[in-house]
Structures are given as structure tokens and as C-alpha cells.
Amino acid sequence: MAGLSEIEWTDATWNPIAGCTMISPGCTNCYAMRMAARLQAIGHPAYSDVTRKSGNRAVWTGKINVNDKAIAVPLKWRTPKKVFVNSMSDLFQDNVPLELVIKVWDVMAAAHWHIFQILTKRPDNMLKVVKEANLPTLPNVWLGTSVESGKFNSRVSLLRRVPAAVRFVSFEPLIGRVGKINLTGIHWAIVGGESGPGARPMEADWVEDLRIQCRKQAVAFFFKQWGGTNKKAAGRKYRGRTWDNFPKPSVVPLSAAE
Ligand code: SF4
């Protein structure tokens, strides 16, 4: 699975690994888990045995497949893009081989005309791996964490300790109030409700709370969607307009020609 994306805050997805494990309530209705089960069912080799049936749904088995064919894909894309890394997994799970993370970093450094966006629910592991492997701070790599409710605000404190050109927080699926949050060192916030079967509702005042805190702390605010079982119908307008703000990286990536 690599190619153009319908996710509003990126242009393309790049999945050098497949498979994950659930870590917190934000994972309950994981889109990647559902999609991986479909790809596994049609025999896609990158997704073999990554999910199993549990009642009337599919859940991760914990198996991680490295897709060697996908590793170099961004180098073939000559037009600069924002690339969401591992939309079908979490690069900083315990079982991802360190050599794979290093390879991903090498490709991101070589494909310097793209912006790579890495999102994890495990910023503790991200911090550990980046330090232990001495991974360079690349100007075209944005590092982020997901926070689904105030119970997980400590992920932001961990992310803040990871050196990065851009740090971002995805408050999606927002399933509870975040409350007061320190966004020092964070450049960008994405806010969105859960979508798909069993979607849990997001309340407007949770969004407003975040929008105001982003404004006060000079964080770019991106409103992704209201979500729900029909996300297209619910739309992505908030207070009568769209909010498609992006961060300004501290270092501007080189163009493809340089
Ligand atoms: S960490 Fe991400 S990919 Fe993994 S189960 Fe949770 S939501 Fe899905």
C-alpha cells in the first residue's frame, strides 16, 4: 500500500511495514486493522497473517511484515509530496526491527524533496530509538504523536523531547476532552472525530477548547473532520469554514533539483 492518499493532511502514504498491536482506546476502531484484514483476505502478501477473526471483527495478531518492495518507493516519486509514513501501522512498536527504522531514515534523507510525516502512539519508543540509533534530525521529517483524550496528554511531553524539524499532535479520533495542554515545542495540531462503523462522537466544545489553546500557543490548527458513520455527510467545516493550516518547518527542505 503506497500511493496517493485521501487523508486531508497528506498527499501519499508509504507503508514499509504492515501489522500492529492496539495500545489504547483510540485503537479500538482502527481503520488500518480493518483495511489490513481486507487486504489479507484477498491474498496481498504484505498483509499475510497480520489479522485474525475475533467475533464479528478482525483484530491484529501482532505479526509485523516488512515489505521490502515498498522501502525505496518514495525515491521513485519525483514530484515533491507530503508522505504519511506507515499509515497501516506504527513504526515505533516494540517489534519493529531497528535496522528497518534506520533504512526508513536513510530513504527519507535521500528523498529530501518530500516531507515525511511519522505518527506514533508510542513516543516513548520513538524517543528511545531516535537516541539509541543516533538518527539525524532531518529537515524534511515531521514527527508526531496521537492523543485521543486528556488521559494521554503525557505523550505530548515525550514527543517534545524528540529532536525534529516539526512536531505535531493528531487529536484523532478525539473521543474525550483533552483539557489544558502544554503545546510548547509543538508546531501543528490535527483535530478529527472518529469515522466508520461504531464511530464514537466528538463534541464541539472539545474542538473549541483545542482551537483556542492552539491559537494562544501559536500552533497551526488543522480540522480534519467531524467523523461519524457517514463522514462525508458530516463534513469538515468548523465554525462555518475549513481549517487547513500547516506548520512552518524550522528548516526548509531542499527542492528535488538540489
Ligand atoms: S497504533 Fe495506530 S495502527 Fe496501531 S492499532 Fe493503534 S491506531 Fe491502529
Residues whose N, C-alpha, C, O or C-beta is under 5 A from the ligand:
A	BS01	SF4	C20 T21 M22 I23 G26 C27 C30 A32 M88 S89 D90 K121
